Amino acid sequence: MVEIHLYGELRRYIGCEDPRQDAVTFVNVRPGLTIAEALRELGVPLDEARHVFINGLYDPEGLNRELREGDRVGVFPANMTMPHIRLFAPRAEHSRSAT
């Protein structure tokens, strides 16, 4: 299972428009599933998804990355400025090696 956190205007795609609540959904991992495919399945238009963090680390190619069991993904919309990395702190047990 993977956690996907949506921020800003992307929150609406999982029915969570209240900014005081976390907009989190969970996706079952299957071989070859990329972040882009998972977002499409959630109904998130890829042209609205810009900044991707995987396990706390910004990944400019994040949409193309395959999901791994236990990943924690944060997706920010194109109309938001680059968030500070501390907003999406990594979990030590889910570290990802460089690819």
C-alpha positions, 0 to 999 in steps of 0.5 A: 500500500502507498500513501498519496497526499494531495495538496492545494487544488488537487485535494478536490479530486479525492473529495477533501476540500477543507484545508484543515484536513489532510487529503490522503488516499491509499493505493494498492501497489502492483508491478509497474504502477507509476505515480502518473498512472495512480493519479490518473486512476484517482482522476487527477489531471496530470497537467495539474500535478507538478511538484512530486515528493517521494518519501520526503525527497523532491523528484522532478521526474516523480510522475514517471517513477514506479511506486514501491510498497510503503512509499509516501508520495506528496503531489503539489499542483502547478499553481503552487510555489515550491514547498519547503522540504520540511513540509513533507518529512521523510520516514526513515523506514521508507528510504528510497535509494537513488535511481 
